[in-house]
Amino acid sequence: MAAKNTETVVQEVIDREAIRNLPLQYCHCVWQKDLDGYANLFTEDGSFSTDDPTLPKGQGRAALKSLISGALDTMKPRPFIHNHVVELLGPDKAKGTCYVEVRLLKDGKKCLMSGWYNDEYAKVNGEWKFQSRQITTDSFGPVSES
């Protein structure tokens, strides 16, 4: 295997850092109820889905804004991202997994969800974006008040 030149290695570090920043910005936008910021983290045709087929999905920025806006007021999600693994697939394509804990309200009760996001990323006009996000739930339940 040929050694990578310094310029290539530096660009890979820059790309990984930009990609790792996406889930952090995602959480920040959710906490701040920044719908435009949230939607702009995705490509124009970006998508969000869950592992639960009964829950709504969204594709395209307008649909993503609509999807998240209802949840922000009713469930008040507070996501925390952990252990982000990124695989660069080329100069403008990557995939990754990051783990998440979300504190939220369900039927007026405090709950905790844990799981992970499987993401696909695309570099558009020099900026990394989510091409797709799918969340898988590992556990979900009420938080004890004691």
Order of alpha helices (4+ residues) and beta strands (2+ residues): alpha-alpha-beta-beta-alpha-beta-beta-beta-beta
